[in-house]
C-alpha cells in the first residue's frame, strides 16, 4: 500500500487529486486563448489576458512539480489575483483593494474549486472578497438547489453532478493549511454560500 502524503492521500488518490486540480488552470488557458483571438481587444485587455495566461501556466507547473500536494510558499499579492481570473459571464463579484499574504497558487486553487462547484450545481456564481477584521474573507454564493443537511460536502470523495469529490475537500485543506477556515454558511436566499477565511498575517498549520 502506498504511504500517504501530508494530507493523508495515497498515490492512487493523489493522481485523482492532481487530475482534478489541473482542470481549472487548463480550462483557463483555453478560455484565455479563445478570447485572445478577438481582433478588437484593446491593448490593456490583451496585457491582462497575457498575465492571466502566465499565472495559469505557472499553476500547472506548480501542480506537476510539487512532491507535496499542499506545500506553501508565502508571498504578498493583491486579493484581486484570487478572484479576477474567475470573473466572467456567469461569475460576478466585488473585491476590496487589499493585500493578502499567503500562497497565491494554493488559494487560487481553493477559490477556483468553489467557483467550479457553484457552476456545477447552479447557473451563476457571485463572489464577495475583502478584509474583515484580521481576516481576508472570500464568500462564494451560487444559485443552485442548496446542500442537504445530512451531506458532508467537505468529505473526500463526496461527489455530485459528475464531480470527482476532491474539490471542496482540498479547498478546505488549503484554507486550514493557511491557519484559516472554509465553511458552508446557512442562507435564506437559496443556493449555497461558502465562506473562506484566512488570517491577514500568515499562520501556517503545524
C-alpha positions, 0 to 999 in steps of 0.5 A: 500500500502506498504511504500517504502524503501530508494530507493523508492521500495515497498515490492512487488518490493523489493522481485523482487529486492532481487530475482534478486540480489541473482542470481549472488552470487548463480550462483557463488557458483555453478560455484565455486563448479563445478570447485572445483571438478577438481582433478588437481587444484593446491593448490593456485587455490583451496585457491582462489576458497575457498575465492571466495566461502566465499565472495559469501556466505557472499553476500547472507547473506548480501542480506537476512539480510539487512532491507535496500536494499542499506545500506553501510558499508565502508571498504578498499579492493583491486579493484581486489575483484570487478572484479576477481570473474567475470573473466572467459571464456567469461569475460576478463579484466585488473585491476590496483593494487589499493585500493578502499574504499567503500562497497565491497558487494554493488559494487560487486553487481553493477559490477556483474549486468553489467557483467550479462547484457553484457552476456545477450545481447552479447557473451563476456564481457571485463572489464577495472578497475583502478584509474583515477584521484580521481576516481576508474573507472570500464568500462564494454564493451560487444559485443552485438547489442548496446542500442537504443537511445530512451531506458532508460536502467537505468529505473526500470523495463526496461527489455530485453532478459528475464531480470527482469529490476532491474539490471542496475537500482540498479547498478546505485543506488549503484554507486550514493549511493557511491557519484559516477556515472554509465553511458552508454558511446557512442562507435564506436566499437559496443556493449555497454560500461558502465562506473562506477565511484566512488570517491577514498575517500568515499562520501556517498549520503545524 
